[in-house]
């Protein structure tokens, strides 16, 4: 079963993917029943949106990491303010 503490630890392991470019990765929620992890990217203060890893690539990398690291994980929902701009 998907546990929030395990999700937090997995998020901490990948946080550097966005923080190196000045953004922040935030855990928004965990739905244990569906195995869904909700994350958000905070780009407040980032001067170059194009310098950040694209949302689709970031989602793919996080998904692969969570599949290996988290029992009960099934999918990610990533909220990225750059999507749709």
C-alpha positions as CSV (number, residue, x, y, z in Angstrom):
1,X,0.0,0.0,0.0
2,X,1.2,3.5,-0.8
3,X,2.4,5.3,2.3
4,X,2.7,9.1,2.6
5,X,6.1,8.9,4.4
6,X,7.5,6.6,1.7
7,X,6.2,9.1,-1.0
8,X,7.9,12.0,0.8
9,X,11.2,10.1,0.9
10,X,10.9,9.3,-2.9
11,X,10.1,13.0,-3.6
12,X,13.1,14.1,-1.6
13,X,15.3,11.8,-3.8
14,X,14.2,13.5,-7.0
15,X,13.7,17.0,-5.8
16,X,17.1,18.1,-7.3
17,X,15.7,17.6,-10.8
18,X,13.9,20.9,-10.5
19,X,15.6,22.7,-7.7
20,X,18.8,23.0,-9.6
21,X,17.0,25.3,-12.0
22,X,15.4,27.3,-9.2
23,X,11.9,25.7,-9.1
24,X,10.4,23.7,-6.2
25,X,8.7,20.3,-6.3
26,X,5.8,20.0,-3.8
27,X,3.9,17.0,-2.7
28,X,0.2,18.0,-3.0
29,X,-1.4,14.7,-2.1
30,X,-1.4,10.9,-2.0
31,X,-4.5,8.8,-2.9
32,X,-3.7,5.5,-1.3
33,X,-6.7,3.8,-2.8
34,X,-5.9,4.6,-6.4
35,X,-2.1,4.6,-6.0
36,X,-1.9,8.2,-7.3
37,X,0.7,10.8,-6.2
38,X,-0.1,14.4,-6.9
39,X,2.9,16.8,-7.3
40,X,3.2,20.4,-8.2
41,X,6.0,22.5,-9.5
42,X,6.4,26.0,-8.1
43,X,8.2,28.2,-10.5
44,X,7.9,31.4,-8.5
45,X,11.1,33.4,-9.0
46,X,12.4,31.3,-11.8
47,X,13.7,33.7,-14.4
48,X,14.0,31.2,-17.3
49,X,11.0,28.8,-17.7
50,X,12.6,27.3,-20.8
51,X,15.6,26.3,-18.7
52,X,13.5,23.9,-16.6
53,X,13.1,20.3,-17.6
54,X,10.0,20.0,-19.8
55,X,6.9,18.8,-17.9
56,X,6.4,15.6,-20.0
57,X,10.0,14.5,-19.5
58,X,9.9,15.3,-15.8
59,X,6.7,13.3,-15.4
60,X,8.3,10.3,-17.2
61,X,11.4,10.4,-15.0
62,X,9.4,10.8,-11.8
63,X,7.0,8.0,-12.8
64,X,9.9,5.6,-13.5
65,X,11.5,6.4,-10.1
66,X,8.2,6.0,-8.2
67,X,7.5,2.6,-10.0
68,X,10.9,1.3,-8.6
69,X,10.7,3.0,-5.2
70,X,7.1,2.8,-4.1
71,X,4.9,-0.2,-3.3
72,X,1.3,0.5,-4.4
73,X,2.2,3.4,-6.8
74,X,0.2,3.5,-10.0
75,X,0.3,7.0,-11.4
76,X,1.4,10.6,-11.1
77,X,-0.5,13.8,-11.5
78,X,1.9,16.7,-12.0
79,X,0.6,20.2,-11.9
80,X,3.0,22.5,-13.8
81,X,2.1,26.1,-14.4
82,X,4.1,26.1,-17.7
83,X,1.7,23.6,-19.3
84,X,-0.7,25.2,-21.6
85,X,1.1,28.5,-22.0
